[in-house]
Amino acid sequence: RNQANYTALSPISFLRKAATVHPQRLAVIHGERRLNWAQVYQRCRRLASALQTMGVTAGDTVAALLPNTPAMIELHYGPAMLGAVLNTLNTRLDAETLAFMLDHGEAKVVFTDREFAPVMQRALALCKQPPRVVDVDDAEVEEGEWLGEIEYEALLAAADPAFAFDLPADEWSAIALNYTSGTTGDPKGVVYHHRGAYLNAIANVIDWSMPQHAVYLWTLPMFHCNGWCFPWTIAAVAGTHVCLRRFDRRRVLDLMRTHGVTHYCGAPVVHAALAAAPEESKHGLAGIKGQVAGAAPPAAVLEAMERMGVEITHVYGLTEVYGPASVCQPQPDWAGLPVDARAELNSRQGVACLLQEDMQVLHPQTLQPVPWDGETVGEIMFRGNITMKGY
């Protein structure tokens, strides 16, 4: 093994290549704002430079309480360029839970949107060791208190656009920290590594047959399993991020048509809302691919999405496996079945993603595989490269 035949896997590579090969290609759309891949790359390097000036080093945690905005995309790269770890915080949590995460994760810096200033202010007051605060002033937010020492754009403006960085010496190094809650006790911190982030980003491309320059609409929160690794996937295909602060059915459908969206992801409730939209708002969507996680959509929702021309892929996973790690792979003979029969198959059939080594349904006591009869209950268990580093 040497420099000629081995490189640590890291999704930072995708950003560098997108900027080198497609510098002028549209990378980010947010309202009236547009950024190309060269600009995104430069901004991420500025962010890494700024964080280094703030004292962030390898292994440190950088937290973010942000919606799906350009800053959130850039935070998936800037800290990683230093070997730091990104902790995306769920914007729906209360102050006590956020304070626990900031303390437990030992965040050195937190980036916060003005919309969430009230809950963040309370959380900071509860922290035993409050992190330094950077405000993100999004043009789509008109109100909200300033909590930090500097605003995000000012932070970047004072930093080095040509900041020199290296890929991690060890691809097993942590890249992200995601808290997940059980039914009791404090949230658990799930640690992702560069290798897993890289591989799951590529798995998204392969298992969903994503083309080069896909246009991806952010109907899924980036705080959820790092947006199922799509902040890195879209760089891998030099595609376009279409940002969305919050789900709004009318705006989603308008953005899909306006920007030629090709792919989006969401929970069953997102698809149910789109399926229930007025018929006059459902035109011009043919060819879009949607991904739904968890429970399979009801037959009526699946049928409504098909009439809209949207192709639905059912996936399953959890925080510990970087989001979706299994996928329902439709078989050729399904096409001729009634929609309710296809919906049933979509709810029962699932296999490990290509780059996740194995997924089985095992008996929880014996750990032996249960019969593939669609009736025997067991526990879904994963193993392979797209599995967390640990808690």
C-alpha positions in Angstrom: 0.0 0.0 0.0 1.4 3.4 -1.0 0.4 6.8 -2.3 0.2 5.5 -5.8 -2.4 2.7 -5.2 -4.3 3.8 -2.1 -6.3 6.8 -1.0 -8.5 7.1 2.0 -12.1 7.3 1.0 -13.8 10.6 1.9 -16.7 12.5 0.3 -14.5 15.6 0.3 -13.1 14.1 -2.9 -16.5 14.5 -4.6 -16.6 18.2 -3.9 -13.1 18.8 -5.3 -13.8 16.8 -8.5 -17.2 18.6 -9.0 -15.4 21.9 -8.8 -12.5 20.8 -11.0 -14.6 19.1 -13.8 -17.8 21.2 -13.7 -16.8 24.5 -12.1 -19.5 26.6 -13.7 -22.3 24.1 -13.4 -25.2 25.1 -11.1 -24.7 23.6 -7.7 -27.1 25.3 -5.4 -30.5 27.0 -5.8 -31.9 28.8 -2.8 -34.7 31.3 -3.6 -33.1 33.9 -5.9 -29.6 32.8 -5.0 -27.4 30.7 -7.2 -24.0 29.1 -6.6 -21.9 27.0 -9.0 -19.5 24.2 -8.0 -16.4 26.4 -8.1 -18.1 28.8 -5.6 -19.3 26.1 -3.3 -15.8 24.6 -3.2 -14.2 27.9 -2.4 -16.8 28.7 0.3 -16.2 25.3 1.9 -12.5 26.0 2.0 -13.2 29.4 3.5 -15.3 27.7 6.1 -12.5 25.3 7.0 -10.1 28.2 7.2 -12.4 30.1 9.5 -13.0 27.2 11.8 -9.3 26.6 12.1 -8.9 30.3 13.1 -11.6 29.7 15.8 -9.5 26.9 17.2 -11.3 23.9 15.7 -8.9 20.9 15.1 -9.2 17.3 14.1 -11.7 15.4 16.2 -13.5 18.5 17.5 -17.3 18.8 17.1 -19.0 21.5 15.1 -22.8 21.7 15.6 -25.5 23.1 13.4 -29.1 24.1 14.1 -30.1 24.9 10.5 -32.8 24.2 7.9 -31.9 23.1 4.4 -29.9 26.1 3.3 -26.6 26.6 1.5 -24.7 26.9 4.8 -26.0 23.5 5.8 -24.6 22.0 2.6 -21.2 23.7 3.1 -21.0 22.5 6.7 -21.0 18.9 5.4 -17.5 19.7 3.9 -15.8 22.6 5.8 -15.4 20.8 9.2 -14.4 17.5 7.4 -11.6 19.3 5.7 -10.0 19.8 9.2 -10.9 16.3 10.4 -13.6 17.8 12.6 -17.0 16.2 13.1 -20.4 17.7 12.1 -23.3 17.4 14.5 -26.5 18.4 12.8 -29.2 19.1 15.3 -32.9 18.4 14.9 -34.7 21.7 14.5 -37.8 20.3 16.2 -36.2 19.5 19.5 -36.6 21.4 22.8 -34.0 23.4 24.5 -33.2 20.8 27.1 -32.4 18.1 24.5 -30.4 20.5 22.4 -28.3 21.5 25.5 -27.7 17.8 26.3 -26.4 17.2 22.7 -24.2 20.3 22.7 -22.6 19.3 26.0 -22.4 15.6 25.4 -21.0 16.1 21.9 -18.6 18.7 23.2 -19.4 21.2 20.4 -16.8 23.9 20.1 -18.9 26.0 17.7 -22.5 26.0 16.8 -24.1 27.5 13.7 -27.7 28.6 14.2 -30.4 30.1 12.0 -32.2 33.2 13.3 -35.6 31.4 13.1 -34.4 29.1 15.9 -32.9 31.8 18.0 -35.4 31.4 20.9 -34.8 27.7 21.4 -31.1 28.0 20.9 -30.8 30.9 23.4 -32.5 28.7 26.0 -30.3 25.8 25.1 -27.1 27.8 25.4 -28.2 29.0 28.8 -28.6 25.4 29.9 -25.2 24.3 28.6 -22.5 23.5 31.1 -19.9 24.5 28.5 -21.6 26.7 25.9 -19.9 26.6 22.4 -19.0 29.7 20.4 -22.0 30.8 18.2 -22.1 31.8 14.6 -25.4 33.2 13.2 -26.6 32.3 9.8 -28.7 35.2 8.3 -30.8 33.6 5.6 -32.6 36.0 3.3 -35.8 34.1 3.7 -36.0 34.9 7.4 -37.1 38.4 8.4 -37.1 38.2 12.2 -34.9 36.6 14.8 -32.4 37.6 17.4 -28.6 37.6 16.8 -27.0 35.2 19.3 -23.4 34.8 18.0 -20.2 36.7 17.8 -20.2 36.9 14.0 -22.5 36.2 11.0 -21.8 33.4 8.6 -21.1 35.4 5.5 -18.8 37.7 7.4 -17.0 34.7 8.8 -16.4 33.3 5.3 -15.4 36.7 3.9 -12.5 37.0 6.3 -11.2 33.5 5.6 -8.8 31.9 3.0 -10.5 30.8 -0.2 -7.5 28.7 -1.1 -7.2 26.9 2.2 -5.1 23.8 1.8 -6.5 20.6 3.3 -5.8 16.9 3.2 -8.0 13.9 3.0 -8.0 12.0 6.3 -5.0 9.8 7.0 -7.5 7.2 8.2 -10.8 6.8 6.4 -12.2 5.4 9.6 -11.9 8.9 11.1 -15.2 10.4 12.3 -17.0 12.8 9.9 -20.4 13.2 11.5 -22.3 12.8 14.8 -26.0 12.1 14.8 -28.1 11.8 17.9 -30.9 9.3 17.9 -33.5 8.8 20.6 -35.0 5.6 22.0 -38.1 5.4 24.1 -36.2 5.9 27.3 -33.0 7.6 28.5 -30.8 10.2 26.8 -30.2 10.3 23.1 -27.3 8.2 21.8 -24.7 9.7 19.6 -24.1 7.7 16.4 -20.7 8.3 14.8 -20.2 8.1 11.0 -16.8 7.8 9.4 -15.4 9.1 6.1 -15.4 5.7 4.5 -19.1 5.0 5.3 -20.2 8.5 4.1 -18.3 8.0 0.8 -19.8 4.6 0.2 -23.3 5.4 1.1 -23.2 8.5 -1.1 -22.2 6.2 -4.0 -24.8 3.6 -3.0 -27.4 6.3 -3.4 -26.2 6.8 -7.0 -26.1 3.1 -7.8 -29.2 1.8 -6.1 -31.4 4.7 -7.4 -29.7 4.8 -10.9 -29.0 8.5 -10.5 -27.7 10.2 -13.6 -24.9 12.8 -13.9 -26.2 16.3 -13.0 -29.3 15.1 -11.2 -31.5 17.9 -9.7 -32.3 17.1 -6.1 -35.0 18.9 -4.1 -34.4 19.0 -0.4 -37.8 17.8 1.0 -35.8 15.7 3.5 -34.2 17.5 6.5 -30.4 17.5 6.3 -30.3 17.0 10.0 -31.8 13.5 9.5 -28.9 11.1 9.1 -27.0 13.9 7.2 -29.9 14.0 4.7 -29.4 10.2 4.0 -25.9 11.2 2.8 -27.3 13.2 -0.2 -25.3 16.4 0.6 -22.3 14.2 -0.6 -24.2 12.3 -3.3 -25.1 15.4 -5.2 -21.5 16.4 -5.4 -20.6 13.0 -6.7 -22.8 13.4 -9.7 -22.1 17.2 -10.0 -25.8 17.8 -9.6 -27.9 20.6 -8.3 -29.2 21.1 -4.7 -32.6 22.8 -4.6 -32.9 24.1 -1.1 -36.1 24.2 0.9 -36.4 25.6 4.4 -39.6 23.7 5.2 -42.0 21.4 3.5 -44.9 23.2 1.8 -46.8 21.2 -0.7 -47.6 24.0 -3.2 -44.0 25.3 -3.1 -42.6 21.8 -3.6 -44.7 21.2 -6.7 -43.7 24.6 -8.1 -40.0 24.1 -7.5 -40.2 20.7 -9.1 -41.5 22.2 -12.3 -39.5 25.4 -12.3 -36.1 23.8 -11.8 -36.6 20.4 -13.5 -36.2 18.4 -10.4 -35.3 14.8 -11.0 -35.1 13.3 -7.5 -36.4 13.9 -4.0 -36.8 12.0 -0.7 -39.3 12.0 2.1 -41.3 10.2 4.7 -44.7 8.7 3.8 -46.5 11.8 5.1 -44.7 13.9 2.5 -45.8 11.6 -0.4 -49.3 11.5 1.0 -49.5 15.3 1.0 -48.3 15.5 -2.6 -50.7 12.8 -3.6 -53.6 14.7 -2.0 -52.7 18.0 -3.9 -55.4 19.5 -6.2 -55.3 17.9 -9.6 -54.5 21.2 -11.4 -51.2 21.4 -9.5 -50.0 18.0 -10.4 -49.1 18.5 -14.1 -45.5 18.6 -15.5 -44.0 16.1 -13.0 -43.5 13.1 -15.3 -40.2 11.3 -14.8 -39.4 12.5 -11.3 -38.1 9.9 -8.9 -39.2 9.9 -5.3 -37.8 7.9 -2.4 -39.9 6.9 0.6 -38.5 5.5 3.8 -40.0 3.4 6.6 -43.6 2.4 6.1 -44.5 1.7 2.5 -47.0 4.2 1.1 -50.6 3.0 1.0 -51.9 1.7 -2.4 -53.9 4.9 -2.9 -50.9 7.1 -2.5 -48.8 4.9 -4.8 -51.5 5.0 -7.4 -51.8 8.8 -7.1 -48.1 9.3 -7.5 -48.0 7.0 -10.5 -50.8 9.1 -12.2 -48.6 12.2 -11.5 -45.7 10.4 -13.4 -43.6 10.1 -10.2 -41.7 6.8 -9.7 -41.5 5.8 -6.0 -38.7 3.7 -4.5 -39.2 2.2 -1.1 -36.1 2.2 1.2 -35.5 1.3 4.8 -32.8 2.0 7.4 -32.0 3.8 10.6 -29.5 6.4 11.9 -27.0 3.6 12.8 -26.7 2.7 9.1 -26.4 6.2 7.6 -30.1 6.3 6.8 -31.5 4.0 4.2 -29.4 0.8 3.9 -31.9 -1.5 2.2 -34.0 -0.9 -0.9 -37.0 -2.5 -2.5 -35.7 -3.6 -6.0 -38.8 -4.0 -8.2 -38.9 -7.1 -10.3 -39.9 -7.1 -14.0 -43.1 -9.1 -13.4 -44.4 -6.6 -10.9 -45.2 -4.1 -13.7 -48.3 -6.0 -14.8 -49.8 -6.4 -11.3 -52.6 -4.2 -9.9 -51.4 -1.3 -7.8 -52.5 -2.8 -4.5 -50.5 -5.9 -5.2 -47.4 -3.8 -6.1 -47.9 -1.8 -2.8 -48.0 -5.1 -0.8 -44.7 -6.2 -2.5 -43.2 -2.8 -1.8 -44.0 -3.2 1.9 -42.5 -6.7 2.2 -39.5 -7.0 -0.1 -36.2 -5.3 0.7 -32.6 -6.2 0.2 -29.3 -4.6 1.4 -28.0 -1.8 -0.7 -25.2 -2.9 -3.1 -22.5 -1.4 -0.9 -23.9 -2.6 2.4 -22.6 -6.2 2.9 -25.6 -7.9 4.4 -29.1 -7.5 5.8 -31.1 -10.3 7.4 -34.2 -10.8 9.4 -33.1 -12.9 12.5 -34.8 -14.4 15.5 -33.9 -12.0 18.3 -32.9 -14.7 20.8 -31.3 -17.3 18.6 -29.9 -14.9 15.9 -30.9 -17.5 13.3 -32.6 -16.3 10.0 -36.4 -16.5 10.0 -38.3 -18.0 7.1 -38.8 -15.8 4.0 -42.5 -16.3 4.2 -43.7 -12.7 4.7 -45.3 -13.8 8.0 -42.6 -14.8 10.6 -41.5 -11.9 12.7 -37.9 -11.2 13.5 -35.4 -8.3 13.8 -33.8 -6.6 10.8 -30.0 -6.7 11.3 -27.3 -5.1 9.1 -23.6 -5.5 8.8 -21.0 -4.0 6.5 -19.3 -0.8 5.5 -22.5 1.3 5.7 -22.8 0.8 9.5 -21.9 3.3 12.2 -18.5 3.5 13.8 -20.2 3.2 17.1 -22.1 5.2 19.7 
